[in-house]
Amino acid sequence: MERRGRASLKEIQVKVFDNDLEKAMRILKKKIQNDGLFKRLKLKKNYEKPCEHKRRKQREALRRRRITASRYR
């Protein structure tokens, strides 16, 4: 059972074809970026004050609302 507020751990897999490791690394990096792992690690690196956390969450919500509003115009 997944708890609220916890990030779910996904299994990220990349298949390597013809020993092309560079291409596999690019694909892996893109998947990690899309998953938001880099962003979570960056946020966990330093302490974030509760007021900064609240402001960041509001900015992210506003950004998501703008994106969805622009899609339905």
TIRO-2110 file (N, C-alpha, C; in Angstrom, 1 decimal):
// TIRO-2110
0.8, -1.2, 0.0, N, 1, A
0.0, 0.0, 0.0, CA, 1, A
0.9, 1.2, 0.0, C, 1, A
0.6, 2.1, -0.9, N, 2, A
1.4, 3.3, -1.0, CA, 2, A
0.9, 4.4, -0.1, C, 2, A
1.9, 5.0, 0.6, N, 3, A
1.5, 6.1, 1.5, CA, 3, A
1.5, 7.4, 0.8, C, 3, A
0.6, 8.3, 1.3, N, 4, A
0.5, 9.6, 0.7, CA, 4, A
1.8, 10.4, 1.0, C, 4, A
2.3, 11.1, 0.0, N, 5, A
3.4, 12.0, 0.2, CA, 5, A
4.7, 11.3, -0.1, C, 5, A
4.7, 10.0, -0.2, N, 6, A
5.9, 9.3, -0.5, CA, 6, A
6.1, 9.1, -2.0, C, 6, A
7.3, 9.2, -2.5, N, 7, A
7.6, 9.0, -3.9, CA, 7, A
7.6, 7.5, -4.2, C, 7, A
6.9, 7.1, -5.2, N, 8, A
6.9, 5.7, -5.5, CA, 8, A
8.2, 5.4, -6.3, C, 8, A
8.7, 4.3, -6.0, N, 9, A
10.0, 3.8, -6.6, CA, 9, A
9.6, 3.0, -7.9, C, 9, A
10.1, 3.5, -9.0, N, 10, A
9.8, 2.8, -10.2, CA, 10, A
11.1, 2.2, -10.7, C, 10, A
10.9, 1.1, -11.4, N, 11, A
12.1, 0.4, -11.9, CA, 11, A
12.3, 0.9, -13.3, C, 11, A
13.5, 1.5, -13.5, N, 12, A
13.9, 2.0, -14.8, CA, 12, A
14.8, 1.1, -15.5, C, 12, A
14.5, 0.6, -16.7, N, 13, A
15.3, -0.3, -17.4, CA, 13, A
15.6, 0.3, -18.8, C, 13, A
16.9, 0.0, -19.2, N, 14, A
17.3, 0.4, -20.5, CA, 14, A
18.0, -0.7, -21.2, C, 14, A
17.6, -1.1, -22.4, N, 15, A
18.2, -2.2, -23.1, CA, 15, A
19.4, -1.6, -24.0, C, 15, A
20.5, -2.4, -23.9, N, 16, A
21.6, -2.0, -24.7, CA, 16, A
21.7, -2.8, -26.0, C, 16, A
21.7, -2.2, -27.2, N, 17, A
21.7, -2.9, -28.4, CA, 17, A
23.1, -2.7, -29.1, C, 17, A
23.7, -3.7, -29.6, N, 18, A
24.9, -3.6, -30.4, CA, 18, A
26.1, -3.0, -29.5, C, 18, A
26.1, -3.2, -28.2, N, 19, A
27.1, -2.6, -27.4, CA, 19, A
27.2, -1.1, -27.5, C, 19, A
26.1, -0.4, -27.8, N, 20, A
26.1, 1.0, -27.9, CA, 20, A
25.8, 1.6, -26.6, C, 20, A
26.8, 1.7, -25.7, N, 21, A
26.6, 2.2, -24.4, CA, 21, A
26.3, 3.7, -24.3, C, 21, A
26.8, 4.5, -25.2, N, 22, A
26.6, 5.9, -25.2, CA, 22, A
25.1, 6.2, -25.4, C, 22, A
24.5, 5.5, -26.3, N, 23, A
23.1, 5.7, -26.6, CA, 23, A
22.2, 5.2, -25.4, C, 23, A
22.6, 4.1, -24.8, N, 24, A
21.9, 3.6, -23.7, CA, 24, A
22.0, 4.6, -22.5, C, 24, A
23.1, 5.2, -22.3, N, 25, A
23.3, 6.2, -21.2, CA, 25, A
22.4, 7.4, -21.5, C, 25, A
22.4, 7.9, -22.7, N, 26, A
21.5, 9.0, -23.1, CA, 26, A
20.0, 8.7, -22.8, C, 26, A
19.6, 7.5, -23.2, N, 27, A
18.2, 7.1, -22.9, CA, 27, A
18.0, 7.1, -21.4, C, 27, A
18.9, 6.5, -20.7, N, 28, A
18.7, 6.4, -19.2, CA, 28, A
18.6, 7.7, -18.6, C, 28, A
19.5, 8.7, -19.0, N, 29, A
19.5, 10.0, -18.4, CA, 29, A
18.2, 10.7, -18.7, C, 29, A
17.7, 10.5, -19.9, N, 30, A
16.4, 11.1, -20.3, CA, 30, A
15.2, 10.6, -19.5, C, 30, A
15.3, 9.2, -19.2, N, 31, A
14.2, 8.6, -18.4, CA, 31, A
14.3, 9.1, -17.0, C, 31, A
15.5, 9.2, -16.4, N, 32, A
15.6, 9.7, -15.1, CA, 32, A
15.2, 11.1, -15.0, C, 32, A
15.5, 11.9, -16.0, N, 33, A
15.1, 13.3, -16.0, CA, 33, A
13.5, 13.4, -16.0, C, 33, A
12.9, 12.7, -16.9, N, 34, A
11.4, 12.7, -17.0, CA, 34, A
10.8, 12.2, -15.7, C, 34, A
11.4, 11.3, -15.0, N, 35, A
10.9, 10.7, -13.8, CA, 35, A
11.0, 11.8, -12.7, C, 35, A
11.9, 12.7, -12.8, N, 36, A
12.0, 13.7, -11.8, CA, 36, A
13.0, 13.4, -10.6, C, 36, A
13.8, 12.4, -10.9, N, 37, A
14.7, 11.9, -9.9, CA, 37, A
15.8, 13.0, -9.6, C, 37, A
16.3, 13.6, -10.6, N, 38, A
17.3, 14.6, -10.5, CA, 38, A
16.8, 15.8, -9.6, C, 38, A
15.6, 16.2, -9.9, N, 39, A
15.0, 17.3, -9.1, CA, 39, A
14.8, 16.9, -7.7, C, 39, A
14.3, 15.7, -7.4, N, 40, A
14.2, 15.2, -6.0, CA, 40, A
15.5, 15.2, -5.3, C, 40, A
16.6, 14.7, -5.9, N, 41, A
17.9, 14.6, -5.3, CA, 41, A
18.4, 16.0, -5.0, C, 41, A
18.2, 17.0, -5.9, N, 42, A
18.6, 18.3, -5.7, CA, 42, A
17.9, 19.0, -4.5, C, 42, A
16.6, 18.7, -4.4, N, 43, A
15.9, 19.3, -3.3, CA, 43, A
16.3, 18.7, -2.0, C, 43, A
16.6, 17.4, -2.0, N, 44, A
17.0, 16.7, -0.7, CA, 44, A
18.5, 17.1, -0.3, C, 44, A
19.2, 17.6, -1.2, N, 45, A
20.6, 17.9, -0.9, CA, 45, A
20.8, 18.9, 0.2, C, 45, A
19.9, 20.0, 0.2, N, 46, A
20.0, 21.0, 1.2, CA, 46, A
18.6, 21.1, 1.9, C, 46, A
18.7, 21.7, 3.1, N, 47, A
17.4, 21.9, 3.9, CA, 47, A
16.6, 23.0, 3.2, C, 47, A
15.3, 22.8, 3.2, N, 48, A
14.4, 23.8, 2.6, CA, 48, A
13.5, 24.2, 3.7, C, 48, A
13.5, 25.5, 4.0, N, 49, A
12.6, 26.0, 5.1, CA, 49, A
11.1, 25.7, 4.7, C, 49, A
10.3, 25.6, 5.7, N, 50, A
8.9, 25.3, 5.4, CA, 50, A
8.2, 26.4, 4.6, C, 50, A
8.6, 27.7, 4.8, N, 51, A
7.9, 28.7, 4.0, CA, 51, A
8.4, 28.6, 2.5, C, 51, A
9.7, 28.3, 2.3, N, 52, A
10.2, 28.1, 1.0, CA, 52, A
9.6, 26.9, 0.3, C, 52, A
9.4, 25.8, 1.0, N, 53, A
8.7, 24.6, 0.5, CA, 53, A
7.3, 25.0, 0.0, C, 53, A
6.6, 25.7, 0.9, N, 54, A
5.2, 26.2, 0.5, CA, 54, A
5.2, 27.0, -0.7, C, 54, A
6.1, 28.0, -0.8, N, 55, A
6.2, 28.9, -2.0, CA, 55, A
6.5, 28.1, -3.2, C, 55, A
7.5, 27.1, -3.1, N, 56, A
7.8, 26.3, -4.3, CA, 56, A
6.7, 25.5, -4.8, C, 56, A
5.9, 24.9, -3.8, N, 57, A
4.8, 24.1, -4.2, CA, 57, A
3.7, 24.9, -4.9, C, 57, A
3.5, 26.2, -4.4, N, 58, A
2.5, 27.1, -5.0, CA, 58, A
3.0, 27.4, -6.5, C, 58, A
4.3, 27.7, -6.6, N, 59, A
4.8, 28.0, -8.0, CA, 59, A
4.6, 26.8, -8.9, C, 59, A
4.9, 25.6, -8.4, N, 60, A
4.7, 24.4, -9.3, CA, 60, A
3.2, 24.2, -9.6, C, 60, A
2.3, 24.4, -8.7, N, 61, A
0.9, 24.3, -9.0, CA, 61, A
0.4, 25.3, -10.0, C, 61, A
0.9, 26.5, -9.9, N, 62, A
0.6, 27.6, -10.8, CA, 62, A
1.1, 27.2, -12.2, C, 62, A
2.3, 26.7, -12.3, N, 63, A
2.8, 26.3, -13.6, CA, 63, A
2.0, 25.2, -14.2, C, 63, A
1.6, 24.2, -13.4, N, 64, A
0.8, 23.1, -13.9, CA, 64, A
-0.6, 23.6, -14.4, C, 64, A
-1.2, 24.6, -13.7, N, 65, A
-2.5, 25.1, -14.1, CA, 65, A
-2.3, 25.9, -15.4, C, 65, A
-1.2, 26.7, -15.6, N, 66, A
-1.0, 27.4, -16.8, CA, 66, A
-0.8, 26.5, -18.0, C, 66, A
-0.1, 25.4, -17.8, N, 67, A
0.1, 24.4, -18.9, CA, 67, A
-1.2, 23.8, -19.3, C, 67, A
-2.0, 23.3, -18.3, N, 68, A
-3.3, 22.7, -18.6, CA, 68, A
-4.3, 23.7, -19.3, C, 68, A
-4.2, 25.0, -18.8, N, 69, A
-5.1, 26.0, -19.4, CA, 69, A
-4.7, 26.3, -20.8, C, 69, A
-3.4, 26.3, -21.1, N, 70, A
-3.0, 26.5, -22.5, CA, 70, A
-3.3, 25.4, -23.5, C, 70, A
-3.5, 24.2, -22.9, N, 71, A
-3.8, 23.0, -23.7, CA, 71, A
-5.3, 23.1, -24.2, C, 71, A
-6.1, 23.7, -23.3, N, 72, A
-7.6, 23.6, -23.6, CA, 72, A
-8.1, 25.0, -24.2, C, 72, A
-7.2, 25.7, -24.7, N, 73, A
-7.7, 27.0, -25.4, CA, 73, A
-8.1, 26.8, -26.8, C, 73, A
END
